Amino acid sequence: MVTTIFAEMSALAVTTGSVNLGQGFPDTDGPPEVAQAAADAILRGRGNQYPPLPGIPELRHAVAGHQRRWYGLEFDPDSEVLVTAGATEAIAAALLALIEPGDEVIAFEPYYDSYAACIALAGGQRVPVTLRAPDFRPDLDALRAAVTPRTRLILVNSPHNPTGSVFTRAELTAIAELARERDLLVIQDEVYEHMVYTGEHVPIISLPGMRDRTVSISSAGKTFSFTGWKVGWVTASAELVAAVRAVKQFLTFVSAGPFQYAVAEALQMPDAYFTGISEDLRGKRDLLCGGLAQAGFTVYPPDGTYFVTTDISPFGDGDGVEFCRNLPHQAGVVAIPNAVFYDDPEAGRMQVRFAFCKRPEVLQDALNRLDKLQR
Ligand SMILES: Cc1ncc(COP(=O)(O)O)c(C=O)c1O
């Protein structure tokens, strides 16, 4: 459903000439010096042939350096870092490596679309714990109640797509305590780690007792605005990395050779680059949230990511899917219905997601169009 709705909405954006705030990719490329590094790598013959299975050493060292610089975490670049084809491959390889058929995987819905597919591919059972409007906090009692003797792991995505919820240190500590108590693994998808507007990003792997039971996943796509390069990585204990690597070997073996050199350089950019990401996006978030509220949406301002979830109840009884199908024709804007990210058909029925990783003039154009909507 998710894949088809993205395809349907992207096609509608083209045929109706709409402003596309559906899919989450920036409309400007990342730093020119990073693009230049990729071009140089290709022309100098670096990475044009198969790179090493775990990723080039330069990138593994840079990932380890990033984890040290931002979180004070130490990883051995040789045995505890693995480069993947985006976070998407890391998620797939980790789930396929760590789940046996029949194992239960607890994930917070609404989910990023690959989670349900990969849990199913691994023969696992997904067990949803629902994040509910207006604040989308994890319900820790529901989480505890969801654990059974068959539970193998908890899949955490913080900062969370599509709700923009950033789990607090206290919430993550409670999840970590539960994982330790019930001997569970945790996978944390942290691709929005540098896009936090309220609070802080806490890697659950940094919490007591979690170093050897967490697979931490991130990628260059969001942080450096090169989503097409698909360079991601895993940081975890040597044992967990070895398990993920064994699956990755037969998914893609390796990918993105020259881009790995460029991302190795990107990860070493000054602190100001990384802090600047949130500063830039905070302004865009405020612009879009303010405008959507003025246009009549109930807005749930996100603490992180580059998505905002809204409720469309003020516009009538139709659900989010119907609303999004009509919106390109009515207003010339494309958005995504959150219902496709939920198992629970009611929870996200009236929610619609907009992306704000676009130039301010594009966001303003979308808002001018939405202002004409009838309530
Ligand atoms: C939560 C989440 N995880 C993973 C990804 C995919 O990351 P990548 O492009 O590095 O595969 C996305 C992209 O939208 C995402 O939102």
The ligand as an SDF file (V2000), in Angstrom:
LIG
                    3D

 16 16  0  0  0  0  0  0  0  0999 V2000
   12.9210    6.2420    8.9890 C   0  0  0  0  0  0  0  0  0  0  0  0
   13.6970    6.0220    7.7510 C   0  0  0  0  0  0  0  0  0  0  0  0
   14.6120    5.0500    7.7200 N   0  0  0  0  0  0  0  0  0  0  0  0
   15.3400    4.7990    6.6040 C   0  0  0  0  0  0  0  0  0  0  0  0
   15.1630    5.5510    5.4630 C   0  0  0  0  0  0  0  0  0  0  0  0
   15.9490    5.2190    4.2260 C   0  0  0  0  0  0  0  0  0  0  0  0
   17.2540    5.6130    4.3140 O   0  0  0  0  0  0  0  0  0  0  0  0
   18.2380    5.3770    3.0660 P   0  0  0  0  0  0  0  0  0  0  0  0
   17.8060    6.2880    1.9720 O   0  0  0  0  0  0  0  0  0  0  0  0
   19.5700    5.6830    3.6340 O   0  0  0  0  0  0  0  0  0  0  0  0
   18.1030    3.9470    2.6680 O   0  0  0  0  0  0  0  0  0  0  0  0
   14.2220    6.5840    5.4530 C   0  0  0  0  0  0  0  0  0  0  0  0
   14.0020    7.3680    4.2290 C   0  0  0  0  0  0  0  0  0  0  0  0
   13.0050    8.0090    4.0440 O   0  0  0  0  0  0  0  0  0  0  0  0
   13.4750    6.8180    6.6220 C   0  0  0  0  0  0  0  0  0  0  0  0
   12.5500    7.7800    6.6640 O   0  0  0  0  0  0  0  0  0  0  0  0
  1  2  1  0
  2  3  1  0
  2 15  2  0
  3  4  2  0
  4  5  1  0
  5  6  1  0
  5 12  2  0
  6  7  1  0
  7  8  1  0
  8  9  2  0
  8 10  1  0
  8 11  1  0
 12 13  1  0
 12 15  1  0
 13 14  2  0
 15 16  1  0
M  END
$$$$
